[in-house]
Amino acid sequence: MMDALADQLSSPETPEVKQHYDRLLSLGITDPEVRELMATVLAFYLSHRLREDDYTYDDYLAELSKLPEIDWQDDDDADHNERS
């Protein structure tokens, strides 16, 4: 997942991903933490795509915009979704 995220961060085809990365760094979150958060959301996106769910790249970007909190759309326990 980290390699896929690194590819997105350097690709001219996914500039929004780099913008979210920069935004999270500007909040004072460390690079490893930012990468872990973003890789988690990327894994969530890819799992939806593999299941052929109606989950688009725009949905992925919307989830990135919510970071540093993670909103698990299929998770019933919302209390464990916020970053500590």
Order of alpha helices (4+ residues) and beta strands (2+ residues): alpha-alpha-alpha-alpha
